[in-house]
Amino acid sequence: MNKLHTSPFNIAVIASGLGFFIDAFDLFLFTVYRRPSLVDLQVPAFDIQHTGEHLLAIQMLGMMIGGVLSGVLGDKFGRVSVLFGSIILYSFSNIANAFVTDIDTYAVIRFLAGAGLAGELGAGITLVSESMTIEKRGYGTILVATLGALGAVSAGLISDFIPWRYAFFGAGIIGLALLLLRMKSMETGMFHKSKSDFSIKRGSLLLLFNNRNRLYKYIACILMGVPIWYSVGLLITLSPEIASLQHINGLKLSYCFTLFQVGITVGDLSSGMLSQYFKTRKYVILSYMGLAIVSTVIHYYFIFESTEFYSTSLFMGLGCGYLSVFVTSTAEHFGINLRVLVTATVTNFMRGAVTLLIPFHIWLEHTFNITVIFSLLITGIIVWLSAILSTLLLPETYGKNLDYIEA
């Protein structure tokens, strides 16, 4: 069996962290280039929001389907195999994205990119969790999540300087370059040991649904993470529309997005360190949720200038910075033979939840004749209440031994 690492600075963590960096960078390129790319493709101004939400929903659908496929393959054939396949698919998809000339092709490519991106975080977090000691694995996942957040920050920073086609092409090339580092990634000893027992069901969707307690934990993990993507996928992405309704002029989406991701980066580091110091995942997550909720309320009701809008974007991101603890806790809730399937699908279903939240808030607008602000507020109340309740009901996982099988 491979020796467990005590330092987060090992090949498994570095390879997974850089993979998540590129994952987040590529994923959020569409967020920051949504309007410029659609304007360049001559989408009418009145249809940009609708078309952008449609493309985002398709990308997230690809992530949900890709999450299931990568999860099944990761538990059956190994964590490293998924990391290879995912990076090849989303790298070539982003290169192709640089050459799109119509919305239909754009949609197909975003679906394929989403399917490729789906495998990175789940397989990476599982690889890191299983390759480090119980006491130190939290530091490994902190580094992975923080590098991912820095990838998102980088996407926001380049948006004012690099044309969207060049950005997508460059992202694909960088992804392919990461394959050289992936060549040295090693499979975990826990997986090798379980793979030798042919009686064990690995990557089985049936195992998730044939046990009520296991299914409840799975759904709760998804709901626990949905607010992160409600915040960035709706509130931040639709910042220009929200600002317009609040009569705020001169707002830059790239600033809101970058500051939100800076907040998540700081949050990932601080929440992870606090989780290790206080030896709890659960209560650190709840504390950061509280900060995010307060920031969101201020974002809706007490903002009258673009500078204030930027400030609340930063603090919303900080509150959503429980991502590193969330993904660690998710991996700790399930056994070796389901760990990649669960971690990949949970992280992608919580991101893909935006495909349901988008039509839901639009339905609220049209049905009750309310503004986008009120439709997003109602959606947020539902999302946050579900997340808090789920977190309270889930057991604490800090210090849990991960070398076990789901029967």
C-alpha positions as CSV (number, residue, x, y, z in Angstrom):
1,M,0.0,0.0,0.0
2,N,1.2,3.5,-0.8
3,K,2.5,5.4,2.3
4,L,0.1,8.1,3.5
5,H,1.4,11.7,3.2
6,T,1.6,14.1,6.1
7,S,2.5,17.2,4.1
8,P,0.1,18.8,1.6
9,F,3.0,19.4,-0.7
10,N,3.0,16.1,-2.5
11,I,2.4,15.1,-6.2
12,A,-1.3,14.1,-5.5
13,V,-2.2,17.4,-3.9
14,I,-0.2,19.5,-6.4
15,A,-1.6,17.7,-9.5
16,S,-5.2,17.8,-8.1
17,G,-4.9,21.5,-7.0
18,L,-3.6,22.6,-10.4
19,G,-6.3,20.6,-12.1
20,F,-8.9,22.4,-10.0
21,F,-7.2,25.7,-10.8
22,I,-7.7,25.1,-14.5
23,D,-11.2,23.6,-13.9
24,A,-12.4,26.8,-12.1
25,F,-10.5,29.0,-14.6
26,D,-12.2,27.4,-17.6
27,L,-15.6,27.1,-15.9
28,F,-15.8,30.8,-15.0
29,L,-14.4,32.0,-18.3
30,F,-18.0,31.8,-19.6
31,T,-19.3,33.8,-16.7
32,V,-17.0,36.7,-17.3
33,Y,-17.1,36.5,-21.1
34,R,-20.8,35.9,-21.3
35,R,-21.8,39.4,-22.5
36,P,-18.7,40.1,-24.7
37,S,-19.0,36.8,-26.5
38,L,-22.7,37.1,-27.1
39,V,-22.3,40.7,-28.3
40,D,-19.6,39.5,-30.7
41,L,-21.9,36.8,-32.0
42,Q,-24.5,39.5,-32.7
43,V,-27.1,38.4,-30.2
44,P,-29.6,41.2,-29.8
45,A,-29.2,43.3,-26.6
46,F,-32.6,42.4,-25.3
47,D,-31.9,38.7,-25.6
48,I,-28.4,38.5,-24.1
49,Q,-29.6,37.7,-20.5
50,H,-31.9,34.9,-21.7
51,T,-29.3,33.4,-24.1
52,G,-26.5,33.6,-21.5
53,E,-28.7,31.8,-18.9
54,H,-29.6,29.2,-21.6
55,L,-25.9,28.5,-22.3
56,L,-25.0,28.4,-18.6
57,A,-27.8,25.9,-18.0
58,I,-26.5,23.7,-20.8
59,Q,-23.0,23.8,-19.5
60,M,-24.3,22.8,-16.0
61,L,-26.3,20.0,-17.5
62,G,-23.1,18.7,-19.1
63,M,-21.5,18.9,-15.6
64,M,-24.2,16.9,-14.0
65,I,-24.1,14.1,-16.6
66,G,-20.3,14.2,-16.6
67,G,-20.3,14.0,-12.8
68,V,-22.3,10.7,-12.9
69,L,-20.1,9.2,-15.6
70,S,-16.8,10.3,-14.1
71,G,-17.9,9.1,-10.7
72,V,-18.8,5.6,-11.8
73,L,-15.5,5.3,-13.8
74,G,-13.5,6.8,-10.9
75,D,-14.7,4.2,-8.5
76,K,-14.5,1.3,-11.0
77,F,-11.2,2.0,-12.7
78,G,-9.4,4.5,-10.4
79,R,-9.2,8.2,-9.5
80,V,-6.2,9.0,-11.8
81,S,-8.0,7.7,-14.9
82,V,-10.8,10.2,-14.4
83,L,-8.3,13.0,-14.0
84,F,-6.7,12.1,-17.3
85,G,-10.0,11.8,-19.3
86,S,-11.5,14.9,-17.9
87,I,-8.6,17.2,-18.7
88,I,-8.4,16.0,-22.3
89,L,-12.1,16.5,-22.9
90,Y,-12.4,20.0,-21.5
91,S,-9.1,21.2,-22.9
92,F,-10.1,20.3,-26.5
93,S,-13.6,21.7,-25.9
94,N,-12.2,25.1,-24.8
95,I,-9.9,25.2,-27.9
96,A,-12.9,24.6,-30.1
97,N,-14.8,27.3,-28.1
98,A,-12.4,29.8,-29.5
99,F,-13.7,29.2,-33.0
100,V,-17.5,29.2,-32.5
101,T,-19.6,31.4,-34.9
102,D,-23.1,30.6,-33.8
103,I,-25.1,30.0,-30.6
104,D,-26.0,26.3,-31.4
105,T,-22.3,25.4,-31.7
106,Y,-21.5,27.4,-28.6
107,A,-24.1,25.4,-26.7
108,V,-22.8,22.0,-27.8
109,I,-19.2,23.0,-26.9
110,R,-20.2,24.3,-23.5
111,F,-22.0,21.0,-22.8
112,L,-18.9,19.0,-23.7
113,A,-16.7,21.4,-21.7
114,G,-19.0,21.0,-18.7
115,A,-18.9,17.2,-19.0
116,G,-15.1,17.3,-19.0
117,L,-14.9,19.7,-16.1
118,A,-17.1,17.5,-14.0
119,G,-14.5,14.9,-13.1
120,E,-11.8,17.2,-11.8
121,L,-12.9,18.2,-8.3
122,G,-14.5,14.9,-7.3
123,A,-11.6,12.7,-8.3
124,G,-9.0,15.2,-7.1
125,I,-10.5,15.6,-3.6
126,T,-10.9,11.8,-3.3
127,L,-7.3,11.2,-4.4
128,V,-6.0,13.8,-1.9
129,S,-8.2,12.5,1.0
130,E,-7.1,8.9,0.5
131,S,-3.4,9.7,0.1
132,M,-3.0,11.7,3.3
133,T,-3.2,10.9,7.0
134,I,-6.4,11.5,9.0
135,E,-5.0,14.4,10.9
136,K,-3.5,16.2,7.9
137,R,-5.8,15.5,5.0
138,G,-7.7,18.7,5.7
139,Y,-4.6,20.7,4.8
140,G,-4.4,18.9,1.4
141,T,-8.0,19.7,0.5
142,I,-7.5,23.3,1.7
143,L,-4.7,23.7,-0.8
144,V,-6.7,22.1,-3.6
145,A,-9.8,24.3,-3.0
146,T,-7.7,27.4,-2.6
147,L,-5.9,26.8,-5.9
148,G,-9.3,26.3,-7.5
149,A,-10.5,29.7,-6.2
150,L,-7.3,31.3,-7.5
151,G,-8.2,29.9,-10.9
152,A,-11.5,31.6,-10.8
153,V,-9.9,34.9,-9.7
154,S,-7.5,34.6,-12.6
155,A,-10.5,34.3,-15.0
156,G,-11.9,37.5,-13.6
157,L,-8.6,39.4,-13.8
158,I,-7.9,38.6,-17.5
159,S,-11.3,39.5,-18.7
160,D,-10.5,43.2,-19.2
161,F,-7.3,42.5,-21.1
162,I,-7.7,39.4,-23.3
163,P,-10.3,38.9,-26.0
164,W,-12.7,36.1,-25.3
165,R,-11.6,33.8,-28.1
166,Y,-7.9,34.0,-27.1
167,A,-8.8,33.3,-23.5
168,F,-10.7,30.1,-24.3
169,F,-7.9,28.9,-26.7
170,G,-5.2,29.6,-24.0
171,A,-7.2,27.8,-21.4
172,G,-7.3,24.7,-23.6
173,I,-3.6,24.8,-24.2
174,I,-2.8,25.2,-20.5
175,G,-5.1,22.2,-19.7
176,L,-3.2,20.0,-22.1
177,A,0.1,21.1,-20.6
178,L,-1.1,19.8,-17.2
179,L,-1.2,16.3,-18.6
180,L,2.6,16.2,-18.3
181,L,2.3,16.6,-14.5
182,R,-0.6,14.1,-14.4
183,M,1.8,11.4,-15.8
184,K,3.4,11.2,-12.4
185,S,0.1,10.9,-10.4
186,M,-0.2,7.7,-8.4
187,E,-3.3,5.8,-7.5
188,T,-4.2,5.5,-3.8
189,G,-3.4,2.4,-1.7
190,M,-7.0,2.3,-0.4
191,F,-8.3,2.0,-3.9
192,H,-5.8,-0.7,-4.9
193,K,-6.7,-2.7,-1.8
194,S,-10.5,-2.5,-2.5
195,K,-10.0,-3.3,-6.2
196,S,-8.5,-6.7,-5.4
197,D,-11.8,-7.8,-3.8
198,F,-14.1,-8.6,-6.7
199,S,-17.1,-9.0,-4.4
200,I,-17.2,-5.3,-3.7
201,K,-19.6,-3.2,-5.8
202,R,-17.7,-0.1,-6.9
203,G,-19.3,3.1,-8.4
204,S,-22.8,1.6,-8.2
205,L,-25.7,4.1,-8.4
206,L,-27.9,1.4,-6.8
207,L,-25.8,1.6,-3.6
208,L,-26.8,5.3,-3.3
209,F,-30.5,4.5,-3.5
210,N,-31.0,1.2,-1.7
211,N,-30.2,2.5,1.7
212,R,-32.3,5.3,3.2
213,N,-29.7,6.8,5.5
214,R,-27.1,6.8,2.7
215,L,-29.5,8.5,0.3
216,Y,-30.4,11.2,2.9
217,K,-26.7,11.9,3.5
218,Y,-26.2,12.2,-0.3
219,I,-29.1,14.7,-0.8
220,A,-28.0,16.7,2.3
221,C,-24.5,17.0,0.9
222,I,-25.8,18.4,-2.4
223,L,-28.1,20.9,-0.6
224,M,-25.3,22.0,1.6
225,G,-23.3,23.2,-1.4
226,V,-26.0,24.7,-3.6
227,P,-25.8,28.3,-2.0
228,I,-22.3,28.7,-3.3
229,W,-23.5,28.4,-6.9
230,Y,-26.7,30.3,-6.2
231,S,-24.4,33.2,-5.2
232,V,-22.0,33.1,-8.1
233,G,-24.2,31.5,-10.8
234,L,-27.1,33.9,-10.2
235,L,-26.3,36.9,-7.9
236,I,-22.9,37.6,-9.3
237,T,-23.6,36.7,-12.9
238,L,-26.7,38.9,-13.0
239,S,-25.0,41.8,-11.1
240,P,-25.4,44.2,-14.1
241,E,-29.2,43.5,-14.2
242,I,-29.5,43.8,-10.4
243,A,-27.5,47.1,-10.4
244,S,-29.6,48.5,-13.2
245,L,-32.8,47.9,-11.2
246,Q,-31.2,49.7,-8.2
247,H,-30.2,52.6,-10.5
248,I,-26.5,51.9,-10.1
249,N,-24.4,53.1,-13.1
250,G,-20.9,52.0,-14.2
251,L,-20.9,48.6,-12.5
252,K,-18.4,46.2,-14.0
253,L,-19.3,42.5,-13.8
254,S,-15.6,41.5,-13.9
255,Y,-14.9,43.5,-10.7
256,C,-17.9,41.8,-8.9
257,F,-16.8,38.4,-10.0
258,T,-13.1,38.8,-9.2
259,L,-13.8,40.2,-5.7
260,F,-16.3,37.4,-5.0
261,Q,-13.6,34.9,-6.0
262,V,-11.0,36.7,-3.9
263,G,-13.4,36.3,-1.0
264,I,-13.8,32.6,-1.7
265,T,-10.0,32.2,-1.9
266,V,-9.6,33.8,1.6
267,G,-12.6,31.8,2.8
268,D,-11.2,28.5,1.6
269,L,-8.0,29.1,3.5
270,S,-9.5,30.5,6.7
271,S,-12.4,28.0,6.9
272,G,-10.1,25.1,6.3
273,M,-7.6,26.3,8.9
274,L,-10.4,26.9,11.4
275,S,-11.8,23.4,10.7
276,Q,-8.4,21.9,11.5
277,Y,-7.9,24.0,14.6
278,F,-11.3,23.5,16.2
279,K,-11.6,19.9,14.8
280,T,-15.0,20.3,13.3
281,R,-16.3,20.6,9.7
282,K,-20.0,21.1,10.6
283,Y,-19.9,24.2,12.7
284,V,-17.3,26.0,10.6
285,I,-19.6,25.5,7.6
286,L,-22.5,26.9,9.5
287,S,-20.5,29.9,10.7
288,Y,-19.5,30.8,7.1
289,M,-23.1,30.3,5.9
290,G,-24.2,32.9,8.4
291,L,-21.7,35.5,7.0
292,A,-22.8,34.8,3.4
293,I,-26.5,35.2,4.3
294,V,-25.9,38.6,6.0
295,S,-23.8,39.8,3.1
296,T,-26.5,38.7,0.6
297,V,-29.3,40.6,2.5
298,I,-27.1,43.7,2.5
299,H,-26.4,43.1,-1.2
300,Y,-30.2,43.3,-1.9
301,Y,-31.4,46.1,0.3
302,F,-28.7,48.5,1.3
303,I,-26.6,49.1,-1.8
304,F,-26.8,52.4,-3.6
305,E,-23.3,52.7,-5.2
306,S,-21.1,50.5,-7.3
307,T,-18.3,50.5,-4.7
308,E,-20.7,49.2,-2.1
309,F,-21.8,46.5,-4.6
310,Y,-18.2,45.4,-4.9
311,S,-17.8,45.2,-1.1
312,T,-20.8,43.0,-0.6
313,S,-19.5,40.8,-3.5
314,L,-16.3,40.3,-1.6
315,F,-18.0,39.4,1.6
316,M,-20.5,37.1,-0.1
317,G,-17.5,35.3,-1.5
318,L,-15.8,35.1,1.9
319,G,-19.0,33.5,3.3
320,C,-19.2,31.0,0.5
321,G,-15.6,30.1,1.2
322,Y,-16.7,27.0,3.1
323,L,-16.1,25.2,-0.2
324,S,-12.9,23.5,1.0
325,V,-14.5,22.2,4.2
326,F,-17.7,21.2,2.2
327,V,-15.8,19.0,-0.3
328,T,-13.7,17.5,2.4
329,S,-16.8,16.6,4.5
330,T,-18.5,15.1,1.4
331,A,-15.6,12.8,0.7
332,E,-15.5,11.7,4.4
333,H,-19.2,10.8,4.5
334,F,-18.9,7.8,2.1
335,G,-16.8,4.7,1.7
336,I,-14.0,3.9,-0.8
337,N,-16.3,2.2,-3.3
338,L,-18.6,5.2,-3.7
339,R,-16.3,8.1,-2.9
340,V,-15.5,9.4,-6.3
341,L,-19.1,8.8,-7.5
342,V,-20.5,10.8,-4.5
343,T,-17.9,13.6,-4.5
344,A,-18.1,14.1,-8.3
345,T,-21.9,14.1,-8.5
346,V,-22.4,16.1,-5.3
347,T,-20.0,18.9,-6.4
348,N,-21.5,18.9,-9.9
349,F,-25.1,18.6,-8.9
350,M,-24.7,21.5,-6.5
351,R,-23.1,23.5,-9.3
352,G,-25.7,22.2,-11.8
353,A,-28.5,23.2,-9.5
354,V,-28.4,26.5,-11.3
355,T,-30.1,24.8,-14.2
356,L,-33.2,24.5,-11.9
357,L,-32.7,27.8,-10.1
358,I,-32.6,29.8,-13.4
359,P,-36.1,28.7,-14.7
360,F,-37.4,28.8,-11.1
361,H,-36.6,32.5,-10.6
362,I,-37.8,33.3,-14.1
363,W,-41.1,31.5,-13.4
364,L,-41.4,33.6,-10.2
365,E,-40.9,36.8,-12.1
366,H,-43.5,36.0,-14.8
367,T,-46.1,34.4,-12.5
368,F,-46.1,37.0,-9.8
369,N,-45.0,40.0,-11.9
370,I,-42.0,40.8,-9.7
371,T,-38.5,42.1,-10.5
372,V,-35.5,39.9,-10.9
373,I,-34.3,41.1,-7.4
374,F,-37.4,39.7,-5.6
375,S,-37.4,36.5,-7.6
376,L,-33.7,35.9,-6.6
377,L,-34.5,36.8,-3.0
378,I,-37.3,34.2,-2.8
379,T,-35.0,31.6,-4.5
380,G,-32.3,32.5,-2.0
381,I,-34.5,32.0,1.1
382,I,-35.3,28.5,-0.1
383,V,-31.7,27.6,-1.0
384,W,-30.2,28.9,2.3
385,L,-32.8,27.3,4.5
386,S,-32.3,23.9,2.8
387,A,-28.5,24.2,3.2
388,I,-28.6,25.1,6.9
389,L,-31.1,22.3,7.7
390,S,-29.0,19.8,5.8
391,T,-25.8,20.8,7.5
392,L,-27.4,20.5,10.9
393,L,-28.7,17.0,10.2
394,L,-25.4,15.6,8.8
395,P,-23.0,14.0,11.3
396,E,-19.6,15.4,12.1
397,T,-16.8,13.9,10.0
398,Y,-13.6,15.4,11.3
399,G,-11.1,12.7,12.1
400,K,-13.1,9.9,10.4
401,N,-11.1,6.9,9.1
402,L,-11.7,6.7,5.3
403,D,-10.6,3.1,4.8
404,Y,-14.0,1.5,4.7
405,I,-16.5,0.1,2.2
406,E,-20.2,0.9,1.7
407,A,-22.0,-2.4,2.0
